[in-house]
Amino acid sequence: MLPDLVKKSKLAPGVSVLADKGYCSKKNSNYLVEQGLIDGIMLKAQKGQKLTERQREFNNLISKTRCLIERTFGSIRRWFAGGRCRYRGLKRTHTQNILEAMAYNLKRMPGLLMLQGAK
């Protein structure tokens, strides 16, 4: 799936592509290098082996960036039971996702305004 996603997104060369361990494969890594993109796929331990210290540090570095984005989806799932398709059809599901994102922004707005006022 990764090559299709990268093609659709039309990323410029030199952009870092971050992904979870599910995308960890030589094929995906080689594809990113061929496209001139930076490989930011988290590494997965081989069966019966542990990750080296350097590999753990690499995963930790990626996690720090990914968590900022993943936190949004986790909050939507927790607050609004998001992540489930309640409707049939792509248009209705897309509308559901847009409404969940709007609700997320509205729920966070008071806290963001308080932080802004404190500065």
Secondary structure, 3 states (H helix, E strand, C coil): CHHHHHHHHCCCCCCEEEECHHHCCHHHHHHHHHCCCEEEECCCCCCCCCCCHHHHHHHHHHHHHHHHHHHHHHHHHHHHCCCCCCCCCHHHHHHHHHHHHHHHHHHHHHHHHHHHHHC
